[in-house]
Amino acid sequence: MAGEKIHTEEFQVNGEELISKIKELLHEGNIRRLIIRDEDGNTLIVLPLTLGVVGALLAPQLAALGAIAALLTKGTIVVERENKG
């Protein structure tokens, strides 16, 4: 779309912090996509997010993230944000 730019941010987390950090990011808004990678850089899950995708629609993904968090020692959350200009 015209006037929109995407930028990414990366956050290093351990498995225990994964869910809480994702919830914190979701509350900030304007996120287009979340990518979870293991410490070797392998992509574990990609969550495309659109405006209004919250609550019950996100519950299955959060359950999957819980399983990933239990297995993940260290990882990276890659956040794609949309800047409207």
Secondary structure as UniProt FT lines:
FT   TURN            2..3
FT   STRAND          4..14
FT   HELIX           15..17
FT   HELIX           18..28
FT   STRAND          31..38
FT   TURN            39..40
FT   STRAND          43..48
FT   TURN            51..52
FT   HELIX           55..57
FT   HELIX           59..71
FT   STRAND          74..84
//
